[in-house]
Amino acid sequence: MTQVVVDKSLGRDQNALEELNRRLAVVRDRVRGVALGHATGFYLFGRPGTSKTYTVKRTLEAEQIKYHYHDGHLTPMGLFELLDEQCDRVILLDDVSSIFKQPIALQLLLAALGNQPDHSGERIIRYRRQGQVDTVHFTGGIIAISNLQLHAHPLLEALKSRVHYLHYDPSDEQIAALMWQVASKGWTCGSHTMEPDECLEVAEFLIGESERLDARLDMRLLVDKGFPDYVQWRSGDTEAHWRDLVVTTLEQRLVDLKHTGTLRLSRTELKEQEHQIIREIVDEFTTRDERVAAWSERTGKSERALYRRLREMGLKE
């Protein structure tokens, strides 16, 4: 495979990095607000692969705050038990957007996030089951991370009124700048180590290929996949070159398995699939930010690619 030549200045824009750091500073301050008892909760949402979870975890650890991390599905009963077990800690809920669609779970969250008139910091949460009422005295905080915005609903509006609510969606230029910054420090995972020049080579290639494929940049593709692929190749444990492994990961990310049931699509089939995705997004979402977030979540492609498809379909941007 021919290596794509990339402008080496791409991603090294100091202004982009400074702007990103300003945005991350707000995220860190909101996390500290919950960790130090200035706020009861924080809802952070935005497209995947922008280091939301990493930033929240590192901030809590820097403040030496004990927290409980939960990732994935959670029922109302599971939420209540979690609030009971971790009643005095910060609870970090990652990718649990399904609970925000369940009225009982929302009522529990409202109780856990509401300040009491006596300003004691204790919030009483009640849950009725099997003819009896169980009670939790909650003094901790809740930080929720999601890829999607909360839709308009009376309970959700009440929830948003209780917590800080932030849309974090850095540009690709800012994520590229972050990639260069991370790569310039080298990488270590267990016994595996990469020198900065090796990391920068991977970052440069990933940024260039993402641009070629109209894929939005994703930090996880660099740190969790790109670097390990390079180490495996360098160790002589691959048949393919590390660049081919990176490209395959990017191409796979652009395939919506939920709607195709196949791993490979022709260019025409991919365009038809994306047109169908856009129809569904336009029917479901009304605001620009919601549509861009849903498009990125389902296709992994950039905002620019979304508008190109909208123009092809004769739809308003």
Secondary structure, 3 states (H helix, E strand, C coil): CCCCCCCCCCCCCHHHHHHHHHHHHHHHHHHHHHHCCCCCEEEEECCCCCCHHHHHHHHHHHCCCCEEEEECCCCHHHHHHHHHHCCCCEEEEECCHHHHHCHHHHHHHHHHHCCCCCCCCCEEEEEEECCEEEEEEECCEEEEEECCCCCCCHHHHHHHHHCEEEECCCCHHHHHHHHHHHHCCCEEECCEEECHHHHHHHHHHHHHHHHHCCECCCHHHHHHHHHHHHHHHHCCCCCCCHHHHHHHHHHHHCCCHHHHCCCCCCHHHHHHHHHHHHHHHHHHCCCHHHHHHHHHHHHCECHHHHHHHHHHCCCCC
